Amino acid sequence: MLMQSAKPLGELENPSEFLARHIGIDGQDEVHMLGVIGSTSRRELVDGIVPRSIARKSAMAIPSPVTEAAALRQLKAIASKNKVFKSFIGQGYYGTYTPGVILRNILENPAWYTAYTPYQAEISQGRMEALINFQTMVCDLTGMPIANASMLDEATAAAEAMTLARRSVKSKSNVFIVAGDCHPQTIEVIQTRARPLGIEVKVSTAAVTVPQLMAQGNYFGVLAQYPATTGSIHDLRPLAGQAHIDGAALCVAADLLALTLLTPPGEWDADIVLGNTQRFGMPMGNGGPHAAYLACRDEFKRSLPGRLVGVSVDVHGNPTYRLALQTREQHIRREKATSNICTAQVLPAVIASMYAVYHGPQGLKRIAERVATYTAIFVRGLQELGYEITNAGAFDSVTVKTGDATDLIAGRARSAGANLRFRLKNHLGVSLDETTSRSDIELLWSFFAADGQTLPVVSAFERGVESLIPADLRRSSPFLSHPVFNTHHSETGMLRYIRMLSDKDLALDRSMIPLGSCTMKLNATSEMIPITWPEFANIHPFAPADQLRGYAELDQQLRDWLCQATGYAGISLQPNAGSQGEYAGLLIIKAFHEAQGQGHRNICLIPSSAHGTNPASAQMVGMTVVVTACDAQGNVDMADLKAKCEQHSEKLACVMITYPSTHGVFETHVKELCQMVHAHGGRVYVDGANMNALVGVAAPGEFGGDVSHLNLHKTFCIPHGGGGPGVGPVCVVADLVPYLPGHATAGLPVNGVGAISAAPLGNAAVLPISWMYCRMMGPEGLQQATEVAILSANYISARLKDHYPTLYASENGHVAHECILDLRPLKETSGVTAEDVAKRLIDYGFHAPTLSFPVAGTLMVEPTESETLDELDRFIDAMIAIRQEIRRIEQGEWPQDDNPLKAAPHTAASLLKGEWKHAYTRDVGAAILSTTQHAKYWPPVGRVDNVYGDRNLFCSCVPMSDYA
Ligand SMILES: *Cc1c(COP(=O)(O)O)cnc(C)c1O
């Protein structure tokens, strides 16, 4: 035997183990790919693509990588600095049990969490069924005819309700009345949102004084909460009638669990109903992610913001789901869009809907009745102990007058590991929930009892106690009567239902999702594991700071690393989607100008190629959007930009660019562009959605950007979840740091920009994912990821150039991390559209690239660094096979209206059942390649008819037989 020479320990310990897992290609693959592109090395390739003028000057100061196991250990140590207390705080966040079958098979299941937003209807039927269940659940519980799926949190949903009301009512007033006993974070976010729109928010001292404010007339909407933050259940019925007489709308923030027992707002003519679904199975997670909901009256539906799943039919006449009207409305309506919402909590919405499916109406009602009964028992005991309850009626929350004993009682609770809520002066709030047990009630009493006082016992109330819900507000109408909520109550049944739905869909766990601008990269399992640790999951966002030290450390470290990655001086992780980061960033710019005495600066220049959220966000902060042109190469037209800067110099607030551009190119003029905008007194917003082409290579904060948002669900590995959750940190240069969003409700200072999310750390519970990613990759690994993403995009562009030309490239013919394939000429020669190719890819087992954005008639491909060379080739081969099919049409072999592209995607049934009448064979239709024959994806439905669906808008569950 030959003696092996000893290997250095560092090599054996392999701290960059994860890098080779995250990046799909190895050294040998790289050599091959560079050969195809015609480059000698990755360095040469990247240096020829990223303009030298903006290249990073120094490496990122991020700790060097550790293994998966070590990163998990380190994060566990941070997590353990959080203290998991029993929460009785309420205020919109409650204890809940995530049913095990939902936890493991949805929240922890990549078939659900790695899916993309369901824009491609045919491969998204499973998650859209879950979302339509969500909409139906909300409609039934609120009594409203239409609900979306979903909103970012309750507070932003309330703000969206305010603007929806303003768009929809007769009143021309700018006054919005808010009941003072709404959750304080809701009021705070409404105030943030109202200010730039010139809406005056009048907050009543309590719900009972709302009618007095209404009596003054002159308002366009009212918001009240049901039950209120105090626990009171007000009779809001008279408000609706009065609001309608005054030409205004009544918005109601309502708790879905309470609505199983309370007369729903839809039955007393409320116009808009909103709230959170957190307590339907999503852990508190220090404030998020959770799905909020928004429901409205039928007349308002065409201006309802957010995502709406509707029912349509496919080519075979079968009912299918698809996103209705509002789909991508920002891309169509841009600065006239109703809202900037894009990514929005799909996974939490799926979980909430499944919670309702699993428990069914009886199960939900039993939980609610248990909570209400425990509340009533708790109150009886408190009364025995001599306390006065100040609320009128109660479901799960009470406010107790505690006088001088307030601190003593709260302190006792604290020492027993429980949090009560401080209310006003000399009051404590207590909220119960699904997890409350008999011993919790007895524990609570023990906090309130004076020394030596006899404690009540729950078993004394064995026969039950009448709830404190006012008799005339008790619900009598049924809900969730659709079979889906009354079928899957056994665990076997539920498991199979979940599996059946996920089997219909394509997610990253099956094949590459080459979506340009959306960066569908690996969401590593080790990154996902910590999010359900109790130390992260079971934390109330308004718990005392000394219980949140772990989160504080996570926040601090992640912000430091992201500052390194972007070159910015300060970051806030509060925005819970990229769109919210944009919104916060523009508010920061506005606040800055105001502080300089330049509050009149309100022009926002946006190139025509921008993502639709950019103009939509600008509109929300009251800026005027001026569109600037792109030149023939797809770059910002510098002459036009210069002219517009000069024309609007006095009033220029900012320019919003995306870098590298949405055209997939590193523009060489970006530095001059920034200087020019600065010279006119404007600030530069750099949309950071394309940071996957920049990390470690160039930093917007260094090359002239003043503000950016990141999409942690793109560049930093948080899964898309089928359309959310996301995290959209807002990043700023030094002089803008003071204006980062604050959060008065959480006790964080506010300088200019108040809370923009309900919770101070937004979707806090998914931050561990990005932390793990950075920790395991280290600075060089992160840079390598960027470079391989660029390499892979150029490889695809090069291999496809004879089949589908890339529309825009830099002078040397290269692209950034994505490429736009130009399919427009095919229309002329074959009648084939980009959509046909997108649908035909489904037959080959792939999710389509981004369709018709930013250029109509094109496909934008972004492979990311995580795909293997095999998978890249499989995708390329499928694209080439499709091009050969197009050639057969071009050559007249198949008619333009009867060929495998026009009929795509092909369901198994359409290929196997009945007589075959097409011009091509069944075999061709099936598109089985040697590489896919063992794992062929069969779409559950054929091509969806969108026009039919928009004409016949139908957005809740109906027995499928109704369509037959
Ligand atoms: C994804 C994206 C956004 C919006 O981000 P969300 O997280 O979906 O709100 C904005 N701009 C660009 C260029 C994007 O690709």
The ligand as a Tripos MOL2 file, in Angstrom:
@<TRIPOS>MOLECULE
LIG
   15    15     1     0     0
SMALL
NO_CHARGES

@<TRIPOS>ATOM
      1 C1        -39.4430   41.2920   -7.7970 C.3       1 LIG1
      2 C2        -39.2110   42.6800   -8.2000 C.ar      1 LIG1
      3 C3        -39.7800   43.7590   -7.4950 C.ar      1 LIG1
      4 C4        -40.8530   43.6000   -6.4390 C.3       1 LIG1
      5 O1        -40.4810   42.8620   -5.3440 O.3       1 LIG1
      6 P1        -41.5450   42.0910   -4.4240 P.3       1 LIG1
      7 O2        -40.6950   41.4900   -3.3970 O.co2     1 LIG1
      8 O3        -42.2250   41.0880   -5.2860 O.co2     1 LIG1
      9 O4        -42.4940   43.0770   -3.8790 O.co2     1 LIG1
     10 C5        -39.4070   45.0450   -7.8410 C.ar      1 LIG1
     11 N1        -38.5460   45.2690   -8.8500 N.ar      1 LIG1
     12 C6        -38.0140   44.2590   -9.5960 C.ar      1 LIG1
     13 C7        -37.0750   44.5690  -10.7120 C.3       1 LIG1
     14 C8        -38.3400   42.9320   -9.2960 C.ar      1 LIG1
     15 O5        -37.8310   41.9390  -10.0240 O.3       1 LIG1
@<TRIPOS>BOND
     1     1     2 1
     2     2     3 ar
     3     2    14 ar
     4     3     4 1
     5     3    10 ar
     6     4     5 1
     7     5     6 1
     8     6     7 2
     9     6     8 1
    10     6     9 1
    11    10    11 ar
    12    11    12 ar
    13    12    13 1
    14    12    14 ar
    15    14    15 1
@<TRIPOS>SUBSTRUCTURE
     1 LIG1         1 GROUP 0 **** ****
